[in-house]
Amino acid sequence: MAINDLTPDEITRALPRIMAWRIDPDEPVVCPRCEAAGLKVIDRSARPYAEWYALNCRACGMEGTMHIPLAGPSGMS
């Protein structure tokens, strides 16, 4: 997983929030840095190989991207 401008603790908090956003994108997302509601999540994924998310918080100015690699097709090494 690659990340811009987020600490390990923020990454830990961001992952379940992104998953919740994927389930219900209309529900407000809380920023992993300042805990304010309203984190903007943009899915820039290139599935089936990776998930990419752009994160932006107006409250604290945090901007970052998260890259979550996914398993490639079976038989590839």
WOZIBEL-V415588 format. One line per field, one symbol per residue. ss: DSSP state (a for helix, b for strand, c for the rest). A space follows every 50 residues. Layout:
# WOZIBEL-V415588
ss: ???
This chain:
# WOZIBEL-V415588
ss: cbbccccaaaaaaaaaaaaaaaaccccccbccccccbccbbbbccccccb bbbbbbccccccbbbbbbbcccccccc
